[in-house]
Amino acid sequence: MVKPPCFTFEKRYAPLIHESNEVNFDLDITFVYIPGMADVDLNLVRVFVAVYETGSVSAAAERLNVTQPSVSHGLARLRDLLRSPLFTRVRQGMTPTALAEELYPSFQGALSSVETAVARVLAFDPTQSRRTFRLAMTDFGEIAFLPAIMQALATKAPLVSLDVLTVHIDTVRDWLFHGKADAAICLALPQLADARWVSLFTERYQCIHRIGHPRVGRSMTLDAYLAETHVAVAGSTGHHIVETYWREAKFAPKVALRLPNLGVLEAIIANSNYLAAVPSRIASAFAAMGRVASTDMPLPLPAFEVRLHWWDHSAPTAEDRWFRSTILEAVKML
């Protein structure tokens, strides 16, 4: 097996693969020097790390904001330089070879060091950036604080855009790890234990019902709650706390409707005698529409923490830090 080479680093003046289209100038960057071989362009290191972390040429190209042929060409150059293949193409994407497994920690560490140094000297100007950020969030987040986030972005960075991805608790970690999402706002999940995060706030559930409901007032007993018919929202997006409690307590209230998200819930509740459990911020937003009211849940449900999560792929860039701080500031103002 080819042993991973030792490398040193040497500064050169050369173009860098950029994260946003508007940056098209040369940067003073570092080349990787491998004894007995040609210098390895930092671009190739970035290609290698991106393919390794995403497991896909197309996903790596999207992360690096280059074409797929550019990524494939970079892999071919690395294969020629190292005289050994680094990835094997399989149905699911690209699987690293044993050599790639050994190279990754060193290449990723080198890339992190270089990007940290570059980030220190390059100032990020949000008023000029045209970057598209990608934020994964639940429908709860879309209703409760996406308007505030968009207002903050429009004020501070009018040229940036935002792609919102719907959080699925089973895939959000992969999205962050592989760079499909720059950040995610969701519950504190076991799946995200190894991600970076900051707490946004603590929430609790409330029961919503239509104004004028014949059997529900300002308060409700447990028996009355269980006797009513309910609307549930899919747990795959994070709304699992209530039904988890039902199962553990061996409660089996009638559920007339299961929804994939909160989108039409207010209209359903406003035009029926059903009940639904929603976070208190959603209850307040729905109540402001004038058709539904809320009451405390007659269940001892735990409060839950909402966090902003992200993944440090290499070095945190000034853009990413700015994006996260803008989200944090906008949400904290609510």
Phi and psi in degrees as a GROMACS rama.xvg file:
@    title "Ramachandran Plot"
@    xaxis  label "Phi"
@    yaxis  label "Psi"
@TYPE xy
-68.4823  126.714  VAL-2
-78.8836  139.578  LYS-3
-63.6431  132.945  PRO-4
-75.7606  160.948  PRO-5
-84.6122  149.491  CYS-6
-135.694  155.831  PHE-7
-125.095  175.525  THR-8
-126.861  142.361  PHE-9
-138.845  132.227  GLU-10
-80.3434  136.161  LYS-11
-136.462  168.515  ARG-12
-106.072  113.842  TYR-13
-160.47  159.296  ALA-14
-70.8951  148.639  PRO-15
-116.61  146.38  LEU-16
-67.1086  122.409  ILE-17
-99.6994  155.054  HIS-18
-84.9557  -14.9414  GLU-19
-138.833  149.133  SER-20
-65.9937  -28.1603  ASN-21
-75.7853  -13.81  GLU-22
-90.5901  115.025  VAL-23
-139.59  29.1954  ASN-24
-107.544  165.318  PHE-25
-80.6778  150.352  ASP-26
-124.427  150.849  LEU-27
-80.4028  103.749  ASP-28
-121.44  178.869  ILE-29
-105.741  137.173  THR-30
-100.39  148.661  PHE-31
-91.4833  123.503  VAL-32
-102.309  121.531  TYR-33
-110.24  118.327  ILE-34
-52.5102  132.188  PRO-35
82.8882  1.61966  GLY-36
-132.565  170.411  MET-37
-70.2393  160.111  ALA-38
-62.4378  142.937  ASP-39
-99.4202  114.604  VAL-40
-57.0373  138.646  ASP-41
-58.4402  -29.4198  LEU-42
-55.6971  -39.7892  ASN-43
-68.0153  -35.5743  LEU-44
-64.4181  -42.1897  VAL-45
-62.9771  -41.4189  ARG-46
-61.1151  -47.494  VAL-47
-58.6662  -49.7308  PHE-48
-62.631  -41.264  VAL-49
-65.0261  -43.8696  ALA-50
-66.7722  -40.8117  VAL-51
-61.0295  -44.6853  TYR-52
-77.4165  -31.3552  GLU-53
-93.1155  -24.3336  THR-54
69.2694  22.1545  GLY-55
-156.562  136.712  SER-56
-67.1618  -43.1966  VAL-57
-65.4663  -42.5279  SER-58
-66.911  -37.5829  ALA-59
-64.4357  -41.5245  ALA-60
-62.1262  -40.4615  ALA-61
-64.4309  -42.9031  GLU-62
-62.8293  -41.9605  ARG-63
-85.1474  -7.57343  LEU-64
61.2425  44.8113  ASN-65
-131.88  177.296  VAL-66
-82.5339  158.9  THR-67
-61.7076  -41.5976  GLN-68
-58.7448  -32.9191  PRO-69
-64.0351  -41.4291  SER-70
-65.8625  -45.3265  VAL-71
-61.2257  -40.4468  SER-72
-63.9488  -40.4363  HIS-73
-62.5181  -42.0888  GLY-74
-63.9164  -38.6588  LEU-75
-64.6447  -40.2759  ALA-76
-64.0278  -41.989  ARG-77
-64.5846  -40.4187  LEU-78
-60.6935  -41.2196  ARG-79
-68.1556  -41.1834  ASP-80
-65.7099  -40.4577  LEU-81
-91.5791  -6.57218  LEU-82
57.723  34.0889  ARG-83
-164.401  141.086  SER-84
-67.8699  146.999  PRO-85
-104.79  -23.8957  LEU-86
-138.776  149.979  PHE-87
-113.545  129.811  THR-88
-78.9691  125.533  ARG-89
-126.895  176.216  VAL-90
-59.6379  -37.0908  ARG-91
-81.6548  -9.79796  GLN-92
144.446  -128.026  GLY-93
-120.422  125.224  MET-94
-105.337  128.157  THR-95
-68.0001  143.573  PRO-96
-79.5893  174.759  THR-97
-60.4207  -37.3489  ALA-98
-63.6406  -43.1138  LEU-99
-62.5922  -38.8033  ALA-100
-59.9959  -38.2393  GLU-101
-76.3165  -32.7777  GLU-102
-76.2144  -31.1974  LEU-103
-54.9527  -49.6478  TYR-104
-57.1476  -40.6072  PRO-105
-71.4618  -43.9627  SER-106
-65.176  -42.9163  PHE-107
-64.9584  -40.5602  GLN-108
-64.4114  -40.6934  GLY-109
-63.4079  -44.7486  ALA-110
-62.5039  -41.4038  LEU-111
-60.6155  -43.0182  SER-112
-63.6703  -44.2357  SER-113
-66.6314  -45.4967  VAL-114
-66.7559  -33.0939  GLU-115
-63.0502  -44.6939  THR-116
-63.5021  -42.4378  ALA-117
-65.4431  -42.2611  VAL-118
-62.3492  -29.1199  ALA-119
-70.1664  -28.6305  ARG-120
-103.497  -14.6558  VAL-121
-99.2114  118.989  LEU-122
-84.036  137.956  ALA-123
-93.5756  123.62  PHE-124
-106.094  100.053  ASP-125
-62.8565  -25.0269  PRO-126
-71.6722  -17.2526  THR-127
-109.701  -11.7955  GLN-128
-70.885  141.883  SER-129
-115.822  21.9621  ARG-130
-66.9768  146.793  ARG-131
-101.038  112.811  THR-132
-87.5923  152.893  PHE-133
-123.632  117.622  ARG-134
-119.696  121.364  LEU-135
-91.0615  131.926  ALA-136
-155.245  159.826  MET-137
-81.9175  170.074  THR-138
-61.7861  -30.1964  ASP-139
-56.8834  -48.5092  PHE-140
-64.9271  -39.2652  GLY-141
-59.8864  -42.3498  GLU-142
-76.465  -43.105  ILE-143
-78.8935  -40.5057  ALA-144
-141.622  4.05969  PHE-145
-61.3849  -40.7199  LEU-146
-57.0348  -40.5149  PRO-147
-67.9358  -38.1494  ALA-148
-63.8616  -44.5213  ILE-149
-65.2148  -37.1765  MET-150
-62.6511  -41.7588  GLN-151
-65.0833  -42.865  ALA-152
-64.072  -43.3381  LEU-153
-63.9891  -33.3669  ALA-154
-76.2603  -44.8501  THR-155
-90.7368  -28.8908  LYS-156
-144.199  74.793  ALA-157
-64.5807  -14.9528  PRO-158
-97.2322  -11.3513  LEU-159
-78.315  162.489  VAL-160
-131.064  164.179  SER-161
-131.497  126.502  LEU-162
-100.566  124.525  ASP-163
-101.879  126.457  VAL-164
-109.443  138.013  LEU-165
-77.4715  123.724  THR-166
-66.3321  133.557  VAL-167
-122.11  125.088  HIS-168
-62.525  -22.992  ILE-169
-82.6157  -15.9295  ASP-170
-120.903  -9.3182  THR-171
-62.7282  -34.7376  VAL-172
-62.7304  -45.2316  ARG-173
-62.6045  -38.1281  ASP-174
-60.1865  -44.0222  TRP-175
-69.2895  -45.1291  LEU-176
-63.2541  -41.7186  PHE-177
-89.4523  1.57421  HIS-178
82.3533  10.3563  GLY-179
-67.6961  -31.4047  LYS-180
-123.65  139.503  ALA-181
-78.8127  -28.3067  ASP-182
-159.513  164.373  ALA-183
-142.3  137.763  ALA-184
-111.928  116.264  ILE-185
-165.272  -175.452  CYS-186
-63.6208  163.6  LEU-187
-74.0361  104.974  ALA-188
-108.265  143.994  LEU-189
-57.5476  -32.237  PRO-190
-63.576  -20.3015  GLN-191
-107.635  21.7635  LEU-192
-62.3476  -28.1256  ALA-193
-98.6554  7.29347  ASP-194
-90.3147  159.935  ALA-195
-78.239  150.004  ARG-196
-159.796  161.659  TRP-197
-139.57  140.417  VAL-198
-74.2191  135.143  SER-199
-97.1853  -50.6215  LEU-200
-170.932  171.332  PHE-201
-108.759  137.65  THR-202
-122.29  167.748  GLU-203
-145.555  159.326  ARG-204
-90.7473  146.515  TYR-205
-128.582  159.68  GLN-206
-98.0933  127.3  CYS-207
-108.012  149.596  ILE-208
-153.127  164.415  HIS-209
-73.1626  149.123  ARG-210
-64.8985  130.087  ILE-211
90.3562  12.7035  GLY-212
-57.3994  131.132  HIS-213
-68.1983  -18.2129  PRO-214
-123.813  0.315438  ARG-215
-122.967  129.201  VAL-216
-120.099  -140.55  GLY-217
-73.8689  -20.9448  ARG-218
-139.084  167.584  SER-219
-154.349  136.73  MET-220
-80.5675  162.455  THR-221
-61.3781  -42.6699  LEU-222
-62.42  -41.5382  ASP-223
-65.434  -39.3111  ALA-224
-62.7625  -46.5578  TYR-225
-69.3428  -24.5149  LEU-226
-78.0254  -16.9431  ALA-227
-82.7124  166.978  GLU-228
-97.0987  141.527  THR-229
-121.323  159.715  HIS-230
-113.908  130.082  VAL-231
-113.76  152.137  ALA-232
-114.054  142.116  VAL-233
-52.567  132.118  ALA-234
-72.462  -16.4754  GLY-235
-65.6354  -19.8262  SER-236
-98.5658  7.42479  THR-237
112.149  -9.17316  GLY-238
-88.6541  66.4344  HIS-239
-117.273  -9.36204  HIS-240
-63.352  -43.6283  ILE-241
-67.4974  -50.2672  VAL-242
-68.7492  -29.7324  GLU-243
-61.8796  -42.0542  THR-244
-64.8486  -41.6745  TYR-245
-55.1894  -47.8286  TRP-246
-64.175  -45.279  ARG-247
-66.3298  -32.2363  GLU-248
-88.2665  -1.50824  ALA-249
61.4254  35.8267  LYS-250
-89.0536  146.434  PHE-251
-140.028  62.0434  ALA-252
-66.8542  155.381  PRO-253
-72.4427  130.393  LYS-254
-112.184  112.891  VAL-255
-83.1773  -25.8673  ALA-256
-149.945  136.201  LEU-257
-117.155  126.349  ARG-258
-108.833  149.907  LEU-259
-75.371  -19.2573  PRO-260
-161.108  -175.801  ASN-261
-85.3517  -1.54085  LEU-262
-48.2832  -50.9  GLY-263
-106.858  10.5642  VAL-264
-61.264  -42.7786  LEU-265
-59.2307  -43.0545  GLU-266
-66.3547  -38.0062  ALA-267
-63.5382  -48.8357  ILE-268
-65.6629  -40.5718  ILE-269
-64.1411  -22.915  ALA-270
-115.57  26.7151  ASN-271
-154.592  -179.93  SER-272
-105.058  21.2439  ASN-273
-76.6701  160.862  TYR-274
-115.695  156.795  LEU-275
-149.788  149.031  ALA-276
-103.137  126.978  ALA-277
-139.533  157.797  VAL-278
-58.3459  151.337  PRO-279
-60.4827  -33.4828  SER-280
-67.0658  -34.166  ARG-281
-70.6985  -40.9624  ILE-282
-58.015  -41.3968  ALA-283
-67.4315  -40.5606  SER-284
-64.398  -41.7979  ALA-285
-67.6493  -40.5721  PHE-286
-62.8306  -32.6775  ALA-287
-64.4174  -18.842  ALA-288
-77.9144  -12.4644  MET-289
88.2843  8.5912  GLY-290
-118.923  -17.0079  ARG-291
-127.765  158.739  VAL-292
-129.072  170.915  ALA-293
-132.175  157.419  SER-294
-141.804  160.876  THR-295
-64.8966  144.941  ASP-296
-70.4314  134.906  MET-297
-84.4906  27.4878  PRO-298
-122.256  142.665  LEU-299
-79.8807  62.4162  PRO-300
-75.9808  142.106  LEU-301
-72.9322  149.086  PRO-302
-68.1603  157.927  ALA-303
-132.632  149.681  PHE-304
-96.9509  135.425  GLU-305
-105.45  129.962  VAL-306
-124.913  154.81  ARG-307
-97.961  117.826  LEU-308
-109.526  151.462  HIS-309
-155.975  172.764  TRP-310
-128.212  128.444  TRP-311
-85.9712  95.5399  ASP-312
-67.0123  -45.3302  HIS-313
-140.082  -104.538  SER-314
-100.949  137.516  ALA-315
-66.3227  127.141  PRO-316
-86.4465  161.914  THR-317
-61.725  -36.5869  ALA-318
-61.2822  -47.0758  GLU-319
-65.4252  -41.807  ASP-320
-62.7037  -41.0716  ARG-321
-62.7058  -44.1275  TRP-322
-59.7228  -46.8421  PHE-323
-66.2924  -41.2451  ARG-324
-66.8555  -33.3097  SER-325
-66.8898  -42.169  THR-326
-60.7986  -48.1122  ILE-327
-60.1171  -44.4053  LEU-328
-64.2637  -42.4768  GLU-329
-65.3314  -42.5884  ALA-330
-70.9317  -39.7109  VAL-331
-65.3129  -23.0664  LYS-332
-76.4499  -15.9239  MET-333
